[in-house]
Amino acid sequence: MFGQVRYWALKELFIPLLRTYEAKRRGSRPRKGSLPLSSNRVLKGLIMSHYYLGRYAKGVLPVAWVTSGAPVELLRPFGFYTIYPENHSALCAAQKMGGGLCLVAEERGYSKDLCSYAKIDLGVFFSGRTPVGRLPKPDLLFASNNICGTVLYWYRVLSKEYSIPLIVFDTPFNYGPLRQEDLDYMLDQIEEIIEKLQRISKREFRMERLIKTMRLSKATCELWQEILNTMKQIPAPATIFDIFSHMLPIVSLRGLRSAHSYYQVLYWELLQRVRDKVSPLSEERIRLLWDNIAIWYKMRDLSELMMRHKANLVGATYTNAWAETIVHMDPTRPFESLAKAYSLVILNNNLYHRLELIRKLATEFKVNGVIMHSARSCKPYSLGQYDIKRILQERYNLPCLILEGDIADERYYSDEGNKTRIEAFLESLI
Amino acid sequence: MKRVFGGIDIGSLTTKVVLIDEKMSILSGQIIYTGYDGIHAAHEALERALSEARLKQEEIQGIVATGYGRHLLDFAHKAVTEITCHALGALYYYPNLRTLLDIGGQDSKAIGVDPGSRRVTNFRMNDKCAAGTGRFLEVMAERLRLDMERMIQLALDAKEALEISSLCTVFAETEVVSMVAQGKPIGEILRGLHMAVINRVYPMLRDVGIKPDVVMTGGVAKNKAIVRLLEERLKLKVFVPPDPQLTGALGAALIAMNTSD
């Protein structure tokens, strides 16, 4: 009872105050020569309140830990408080805690070659160290293998350690167009998942709630798409590093009102910049596309390096991943929409799809070249990049650079080598 | 008054300076060890180059810095990567250059060049690993107590090459030690070591595309065994410019000349 009163008091009284305070507070030191978005302050309040409220959610709401590609909309009607370990790992990495937390997992016998999101999460589990104070213990784990196979093994470890159930949404890989039997297989799973969620949450499933969530989720993804579209302007109103840092709501708060409201604020600011032709660069001489997950611990350095060379990363296959399957979302047919939207994502699709996607984005965003981050952690995303690069260069005359690195473990990043690679690439484009 | 331009290449092992005049004639070239202070090494190499050419620093119209220490020099007018500089320096001698291999003390680079536009079209650099670089051969020479010249000659004279399977410098060292202990002929071991470098850089060359003229620069281009084995592997003539270590600094000096106009 006390827990419930405390949770609702925090949610309804303290959190709005905190968010107002954060929005009005002066931000930290901006990047050299950069033009920070004023929405950053609103975002900071949103992230803080998400993790802060999470500390007190346990016992009041059922808590689920979810993979970035799982159909979270299914959890929303049951009122789950959702935590995204991948997102949290990225947050740890941005705070330069990645290597240290990976080491904790490695000391327990987990291989160095594992994904660093997984290693960081296990490191957090074993050490209790996190920049957000405390993560709520999960009652349920929800994973989908549409992004990789690692999540299954990672979540099985969590399931064993916490002694809690793991629900897996299995999405067959698309070697070609989506097959009817695969769709049927996924629809069967969704029905089973709903039954399990009713048991775990001890709440009845109500279809109208799912439809409402789907509407909100679709609207948020559409808003996200519009935000990405503002970057097609020359000059672009922001950098991809700004967009990367605004991904938490679309990943972690998808299907919730707060994500949609936040993106209205961000969209409005970017629209104003487009209207006033405001650019974070003194001059935008080179426009580039990014492939693969961000390098979370190098955002500031890479952003400054790009700015020094009057180059701007304006689009990314990564940020696009939360907008690319909107067409399949029909809130009136929620089950089919979820199966299609979540199984047709970039990482569950063949290389030809990847190649065509990069070509399409390169044309739409009017870029001079592509930087492909070959991420040691993310094999599904990095596999095939050398072939895609070769085809883009030879057949379509689109210069590409492959940057070896890692998403969250700074020990795998060679600073000098990559600086030379990027500068030489930019020199070849001018 | 003569117009003079300078290129300074601060590498991991050595610092190189080249001075040229407006007719692109090389007035002076210097190589010294970088040591622990790249800025000091750059000043020292520049002073030596100036005294060799009987010039004063004020007479230099433009300086471009390159190499790992390119951002250290406050008196340089511009910093350009060694990839671009090596390409321009090699084009100076070989205007039909299309594929360039630069093996330095700490890294190796395969660079695709379009001779028409004189631009770098594609490049690959080695990862965070010393295998396939000059350092790899140096470590082995030190281990076997051979001087470089002798090591190269023994490798050239050997008929066969023993296979060094390890990709890692440290593990390859262990492998070589065990081969020596087994009484394997030293020439064949050394030829195998040189082949290991070629095997390491070959995929990078393949990736950027191997098209004649193929040119090799960097300190390792002075190694005749490497050049011969590379020619055998590529079945192509591999050109090596005079003073291949100075190619990056020469390219930097050429950029200094072109940007000062």
Interface residues (C-beta under 8 A of the other chain):
Chain A: Y386 R390 Q393 P399 E404 S414 E416 G417 T420 R421 E423 A424 E427 S428
Chain B: Y68 V80 T81 E82 I83 T84 D107 R119 V120 T121 N122 F123 M125 D127 K128 D207
